[in-house]
Amino acid sequence: MATDTVTLGRLLLYSGYAYTLNKDRGKVKYWRCEDRSCSAFVHTNANDNYKAHSGTHDGHLPSPDRIELLEFKKNVEARVIHETTPIARIYEQELAAAKLSQTSLALAPDAKDAHSSLSRLRRKTIPTLPTSIEFDIPTIYTQTLDAKEFLFKDTQTRGKRELIFASEQQLVMLFESKHIFIDGTFLVCPPFFDQVLTIHGVHHAHVLPCIIALLPGRSSAFYNYLFQLLDQHASDLHMTFEPELITTDFESGLIKSVKHHFPMSRHIGCFFHYTQSIHRQIQSLGLSTLYNNDPEVRSVCQQLMALALLPRNKVESAFEHLANNHPSSINDLFNYFEDFWIEKVPIDLWNVHDLKVTTNNNAEGKM
């Protein structure tokens, strides 16, 4: 006779039946069939391992399909609680591994239907947002799924904290990359930090995340500190952190730091961020309606954005041609472009004519 038992909280699964805890005597637990008209009992030790059973299940048959679903649910919930893997992926993986019967599959909830309850379960395990810069990081967030170190550096200076996450494998991949992508996100950021900075590297023609850092500001000092740490770690591994090409957004502190720390690397601004900045300026100047409704205005604005795609030696003349022939209704946009993209930001930084990869959006997948 099978002696394998599975517990789900106060529920015990055994031989196709479900039992509820009736008595706990310390060394022995007594479990009663969940059907209260049934006289069957199972005895287990303190660790819920089978010891004996008594009585019979007169009047009702086992429910293997329900037991399958309960075991499947237990496995999903355990992973949701103890892992940070996306819930949908956990559900799909466990559903494939469970090899449920056709009846159980028909009874199993859809992944979307199960997501809300599983999300509530995970939220109970997530620590509350910190109320000060002084907080402990749970182990689950400092290690990889295979229990290797993931928190690369945790530094606090003058009331500012900087957290850098990366596994050793990610760091090696970064140092081996000839082209890296650096991008900051500011709108979605935890309290007491100013940005989430990511650094991606190219590995076998795929752009993969290597560094995730929570930075307290955008000044070049914070970027310099990060680059110095990475440079030192590369040296410790008898490697170098000297990418040939660096693609970033147009944060002034980052531009200054990259120029200082990587004098031999080619630094290019992200084409997507460049066009996005111009489009935001169109909105800021109240030109959105004109852009949407006037084909000539829209064409000139798009040509302005496309200057970055021209050969470097043709950019100034093309801009002068547009500046002398654009509708007067968008004078302010041209004043902005000349002041910022011609006078303040070096053209070499936003000209992407000869590049195969022009944006940081490649960090989302394959090159």
C-alpha positions in Angstrom: 0.0 0.0 0.0 1.2 3.5 -0.8 2.5 5.5 2.1 3.3 8.8 0.4 1.5 11.8 1.9 1.4 15.4 0.8 0.3 18.3 3.1 -1.4 21.5 2.0 -1.6 23.5 5.2 -4.2 21.7 7.4 -5.1 19.3 4.5 -3.4 16.0 4.0 -3.5 14.1 0.7 -3.1 10.4 0.8 -4.1 7.6 -1.6 -6.5 9.6 -3.6 -8.3 11.1 -0.6 -8.1 14.4 1.3 -7.9 14.6 5.1 -8.2 17.4 7.5 -6.2 17.7 10.8 -8.3 16.3 13.6 -5.8 16.1 16.5 -2.2 17.0 17.0 -0.5 15.1 19.9 3.0 16.4 19.2 4.6 13.2 18.1 1.5 11.9 16.3 -1.1 13.7 14.2 -4.5 12.3 13.5 -6.1 13.2 10.2 -9.8 12.6 9.3 -11.4 12.2 5.9 -12.7 15.5 4.8 -16.1 13.8 4.1 -17.6 14.0 7.6 -19.8 11.0 7.0 -16.6 8.9 6.5 -14.8 7.0 9.3 -11.4 6.8 7.6 -8.4 8.2 9.5 -4.7 8.5 8.8 -2.0 8.8 11.5 1.3 10.6 10.7 4.3 11.7 12.7 5.1 15.3 13.5 6.6 15.7 10.1 3.4 14.5 8.4 5.0 11.2 7.3 2.6 8.2 7.2 2.4 5.9 10.2 -0.9 4.1 9.9 -4.5 4.4 8.9 -7.8 3.1 10.2 -11.4 2.9 9.0 -12.6 2.7 5.4 -14.0 5.1 2.9 -17.5 3.5 2.8 -19.9 5.4 0.5 -17.5 7.5 -1.6 -14.8 6.9 -4.1 -11.3 8.6 -4.2 -11.0 11.8 -6.3 -7.7 11.6 -8.0 -8.5 14.5 -10.3 -9.1 16.8 -7.4 -6.0 15.5 -5.6 -4.0 16.3 -8.8 -5.3 19.8 -8.8 -4.5 20.4 -5.1 -1.0 19.2 -5.6 -0.6 21.4 -8.7 -1.9 24.3 -6.7 0.5 23.6 -3.8 3.5 23.6 -6.2 2.5 26.8 -7.9 1.9 28.6 -4.6 5.2 27.5 -3.1 7.1 28.9 -6.1 5.1 32.1 -6.1 6.0 32.6 -2.4 9.7 31.7 -2.6 10.7 32.9 -6.1 10.6 36.2 -8.0 9.9 34.4 -11.3 6.9 36.0 -13.1 3.7 34.3 -11.9 2.5 33.5 -15.4 5.7 31.7 -16.2 5.5 29.7 -12.9 1.9 28.7 -13.7 2.8 27.6 -17.3 5.9 25.6 -16.1 4.1 23.8 -13.3 1.1 23.1 -15.6 3.4 21.4 -18.1 5.3 19.5 -15.3 2.1 18.3 -13.6 0.9 16.3 -16.6 -2.7 16.6 -15.4 -5.4 14.3 -16.7 -7.9 15.6 -19.2 -10.5 15.9 -16.4 -8.1 17.8 -14.2 -7.1 20.1 -17.1 -10.7 20.9 -17.7 -11.1 21.8 -14.0 -7.9 23.8 -13.7 -8.4 27.6 -13.6 -7.1 29.6 -16.5 -3.7 31.3 -15.9 -5.4 34.7 -16.1 -8.1 33.7 -13.6 -5.5 32.4 -11.1 -3.2 35.4 -11.5 -5.1 37.8 -9.1 -5.2 35.3 -6.2 -1.6 34.3 -6.7 -0.6 38.0 -6.9 -2.3 38.6 -3.5 -0.3 35.6 -2.1 3.0 37.0 -3.4 2.2 40.5 -2.1 2.0 39.1 1.4 5.6 38.0 1.2 6.9 41.3 -0.3 8.4 43.6 2.4 6.7 47.0 2.8 8.4 50.0 1.2 11.1 51.4 3.4 10.4 54.6 5.4 14.1 55.6 5.5 17.4 54.9 3.7 18.2 52.4 6.5 16.6 49.1 5.5 17.6 45.5 5.1 17.4 43.7 1.8 15.7 40.3 2.0 18.0 37.4 1.0 15.7 36.5 -1.9 16.6 39.8 -3.6 20.4 39.4 -3.0 20.8 36.0 -4.5 20.2 34.4 -7.9 17.8 31.5 -8.2 20.7 29.1 -7.8 21.7 30.9 -4.5 24.7 32.8 -6.0 25.5 36.3 -5.0 23.5 38.9 -6.9 24.0 42.1 -4.7 27.3 43.3 -6.1 27.6 46.4 -4.0 25.6 48.3 -1.3 27.2 51.6 -0.4 26.0 54.5 1.8 27.7 57.9 1.9 26.5 61.1 3.3 22.9 59.9 3.5 22.9 58.6 0.0 22.7 54.9 -0.8 23.7 53.1 -4.0 22.7 49.5 -4.7 24.3 47.6 -7.6 22.9 44.2 -8.6 24.8 41.7 -10.8 25.9 38.1 -10.7 29.5 37.1 -11.5 28.3 35.6 -14.8 26.7 38.9 -15.8 29.8 40.9 -14.9 32.0 38.6 -17.0 29.5 39.0 -19.9 29.7 42.8 -19.5 33.5 42.9 -19.5 33.5 40.7 -22.7 31.0 43.0 -24.5 32.4 45.3 -27.2 29.1 47.2 -27.3 27.3 48.2 -24.1 24.0 50.1 -23.6 23.4 52.3 -20.6 19.9 53.6 -19.8 18.2 55.2 -16.8 14.6 55.1 -15.8 13.3 57.8 -13.5 9.5 57.6 -13.3 9.5 54.1 -11.9 11.9 54.1 -9.0 11.8 53.1 -5.3 11.7 55.8 -2.6 15.1 57.4 -1.6 16.5 56.7 -5.0 16.5 58.9 -8.1 16.8 56.3 -10.9 17.0 52.7 -12.0 20.1 52.4 -14.2 20.6 49.3 -16.4 23.7 48.3 -18.4 23.3 45.8 -21.1 26.0 43.9 -23.0 26.0 42.0 -26.3 26.4 38.2 -26.0 26.2 36.0 -29.0 24.2 38.6 -30.9 21.7 39.1 -28.1 21.5 42.2 -25.9 21.3 41.0 -22.3 21.1 42.8 -18.9 24.4 42.8 -17.0 23.9 45.5 -14.3 20.9 46.9 -12.5 21.7 49.8 -10.2 19.6 52.0 -7.9 21.3 55.4 -7.9 20.4 58.3 -5.6 21.1 61.0 -8.2 22.1 61.9 -11.8 25.4 63.7 -11.2 28.6 62.4 -12.8 29.9 61.5 -9.4 27.4 58.6 -9.0 28.2 57.3 -12.5 32.0 57.7 -11.9 31.7 55.6 -8.7 29.8 52.8 -10.6 32.3 52.7 -13.4 35.3 52.7 -10.9 33.8 49.7 -9.1 33.3 47.8 -12.4 36.8 48.7 -13.6 38.3 47.4 -10.3 36.3 44.2 -10.4 37.3 43.6 -14.0 40.9 44.0 -12.9 40.4 41.5 -10.1 39.2 39.0 -12.7 42.2 39.8 -14.9 39.9 41.4 -17.5 39.3 44.9 -18.7 36.2 47.1 -18.9 36.9 48.8 -22.1 33.9 48.6 -24.6 34.5 49.8 -28.1 31.1 51.4 -28.4 28.8 52.8 -25.7 25.2 53.8 -26.4 23.4 56.0 -23.7 20.6 58.5 -23.3 21.5 62.2 -23.2 21.7 62.7 -19.4 24.4 65.4 -19.0 26.0 63.7 -15.9 26.3 60.4 -17.7 27.7 62.0 -20.9 30.4 63.7 -18.8 31.2 60.5 -16.9 31.4 58.3 -20.0 33.8 60.9 -21.7 36.0 60.9 -18.6 36.1 57.2 -17.9 36.1 55.7 -21.4 38.3 58.1 -23.5 39.1 55.4 -26.0 35.5 54.3 -26.6 33.1 55.6 -29.1 30.1 57.2 -27.4 26.8 57.4 -29.2 23.4 58.8 -28.0 20.3 56.7 -28.4 18.4 57.6 -31.5 15.1 56.7 -29.8 15.8 59.1 -27.0 16.8 61.8 -29.5 13.6 61.6 -31.5 11.6 61.2 -28.2 13.1 64.5 -26.9 12.2 66.3 -30.1 8.6 65.0 -30.0 8.2 66.0 -26.4 9.4 69.5 -27.3 6.7 69.6 -30.0 4.2 68.8 -27.3 5.7 71.3 -24.8 5.5 74.1 -27.4 1.9 73.4 -28.0 2.5 72.2 -31.6 0.8 68.8 -31.3 -2.4 69.9 -33.1 -0.4 71.5 -35.9 1.8 68.4 -36.2 -1.2 66.1 -36.4 -3.2 68.2 -38.9 -0.7 70.0 -41.1 1.2 67.5 -43.5 3.9 70.1 -44.2 4.7 70.8 -40.6 4.7 67.1 -39.8 7.1 66.4 -42.7 9.5 69.1 -41.6 9.5 67.9 -38.0 10.2 64.3 -39.2 13.0 65.6 -41.4 14.4 67.4 -38.4 14.4 64.1 -36.5 16.0 62.3 -39.5 19.1 64.5 -39.5 20.7 62.0 -37.2 20.5 59.4 -40.0 22.4 61.5 -42.5 26.2 61.2 -43.1 28.0 63.3 -40.5 29.4 65.8 -43.1 25.9 66.6 -44.4 24.1 67.3 -41.1 24.8 71.1 -40.8 23.9 71.9 -44.4 20.7 69.9 -44.2 19.8 71.7 -41.0 20.5 75.1 -42.6 18.2 74.1 -45.5 15.4 73.2 -43.2 16.0 76.3 -41.0 15.6 78.5 -44.1 12.6 76.8 -45.5 10.3 75.7 -42.6 6.9 77.2 -41.8 7.1 80.2 -39.4 4.6 78.5 -37.1 7.4 76.2 -35.9 10.1 78.8 -35.4 10.3 78.0 -31.7 11.0 74.3 -32.4 13.9 75.2 -34.7 15.3 77.7 -32.0 15.2 74.8 -29.5 16.9 72.4 -31.9 19.7 74.8 -32.8 20.3 75.8 -29.2 20.3 72.3 -27.8 21.2 69.7 -30.5 23.6 72.0 -32.5 25.2 74.2 -29.9 25.1 72.2 -26.6 25.1 68.5 -27.6 28.0 67.5 -30.0 26.6 66.3 -33.3 28.9 63.3 -33.2 27.0 62.2 -30.1 23.6 61.9 -31.8 24.6 61.1 -35.4 24.0 57.4 -36.0 24.4 57.2 -39.8 27.0 54.4 -39.8 25.6 52.3 -37.0 23.9 49.0 -37.3 22.3 49.4 -33.8 21.0 52.9 -33.2 18.9 52.7 -30.0 18.9 51.4 -26.4 15.6 49.6 -27.3 17.8 46.7 -28.5 18.2 45.9 -24.8 14.8 44.2 -25.1 16.0 41.4 -27.3 18.0 40.2 -30.2 20.2 42.5 -32.3 
